[in-house]
Amino acid sequence: MSMAMNFRSSNFQPWPPDKGHLSDHFGECKIFREKFVKCLWENNFETALHRNESQDYLSCRMKRQLMVQESWEKLGFGHWIDGKSETESEL
């Protein structure tokens, strides 16, 4: 017997992603995305080294309604002020 899922007979209801669509059909944030991806590649995907690019990209997406408006705290940027962490700012 096959254990494959048959979506035709079920009540499967697709839902949109929580943060919005991944696609940017008109390339509105393409420049920011390219900077972000380039930074990822150049820094061996070290997340702490591309926070500015990540924040710029997310900001672009929120401004153009490609994702839900969220506070920076919810997106993981709550401890960052002007591209520096609060601990770096205090030094």
FIVO-995976 format. One line per 3 residues: number of its first residue (from 1); their letters; for each residue x, y, z of C-alpha. Coordinates in steps of 0.001 Angstrom, whole numbers, padded with zeros to 6 digits, always signed. Each point is the difference from the previous one (the first is absolute). Last residue first. Example, Ala and Ser with C-alpha at 12.3 -4.5 7.8 and 13.67 -1.06 7.14 Angstrom:
! residues 2
2 = sa = +013670:-001060:+007140; -001370:-003440:+000660
! end
This chain:
! residues 91
91 = les = +032362:+050914:+025018; -003728:+000614:+000508; -000754:-000019:-003713
88 = ete = +001604:-003443:-000425; -002221:-001414:+002776; -003074:+001594:-001574
85 = skg = +000788:-001747:-003288; +001028:+002156:-002895; -001749:+000644:-003325
82 = diw = -001769:+003158:+001159; -001243:-001657:+003208; -000110:-003796:+000211
79 = hgf = -001456:-001796:+003055; -003484:-000218:-001501; +001226:-001320:-003348
76 = glk = -001378:-003540:+000265; -003049:+000415:-002241; -002362:+000348:+002966
73 = ews = +002185:+002756:+001457; +000122:+001789:-003358; -003775:+000373:+000188
70 = eqv = -001924:-001648:-002777; -001769:+001336:-003088; -001180:-003050:-001958
67 = mlq = +001922:-000821:-003149; +000149:+001183:-003588; -001757:+003188:+001104
64 = rkm = +002496:+002274:-001773; +001234:+001542:+003256; +000114:-003442:+001662
61 = rcs = +002125:-001518:-002772; +002409:+002936:-000012; +000391:-000185:+003777
58 = lyd = +000677:-003721:-000226; +002784:+000603:-002518; +001541:+002838:+001986
55 = qse = -000099:-002094:+003201; +001697:-002923:-001700; +002674:+002221:-001497
52 = nrh = +000707:+001565:+003392; +000008:-003395:+001759; +002539:-001520:-002389
49 = lat = +002931:-000980:+002217; -002013:-001519:+002857; -001448:-002690:-002264
46 = efn = +003258:-001624:-001129; -001093:-001487:-003346; +003610:-000476:-001170
43 = new = +000618:+003746:+000170; +000224:+000625:-003734; -003041:-002166:-000758
40 = lck = -002240:+001635:+002613; +001160:+003493:-000998; -000844:-000742:-003626
37 = vfk = -003442:-001251:+001049; -000732:+003206:+001935; +001325:+002298:-002719
34 = erf = -002065:-001892:-002597; -003132:+000209:+002154; +000460:+003753:+000497
31 = ikc = +000384:+000579:-003739; -002980:-002239:-000815; -002387:+001741:+002389
28 = egf = -002492:+001263:-002596; +000775:-002832:-002411; -003506:+000059:-001490
25 = hds = -000867:-003598:+000876; +001433:+000133:+003515; -000679:-003555:+001103
22 = lhg = +000307:-001147:+003583; -003584:+000894:+000773; -000913:+001213:+003463
19 = kdp = +001224:-000478:+003565; -002401:-002763:+001044; +000138:-001785:-003367
16 = pwp = -003333:-000274:-001801; -002348:-002900:+000700; -000848:-003134:-001986
13 = qfn = -003203:-001848:+000925; +000088:-003797:-000272; -003449:-001480:+000534
10 = ssr = +001011:-003406:-001282; -001113:-001912:-003082; +002004:+001929:-002544
7 = fnm = +003015:+000316:+002268; +000840:-003715:-000163; +002910:-000627:+002279
4 = ams = +002157:-002974:-000839; -000055:-002983:+002394; -000397:-002527:-002807
1 = m = -001168:-003471:+000799
! end
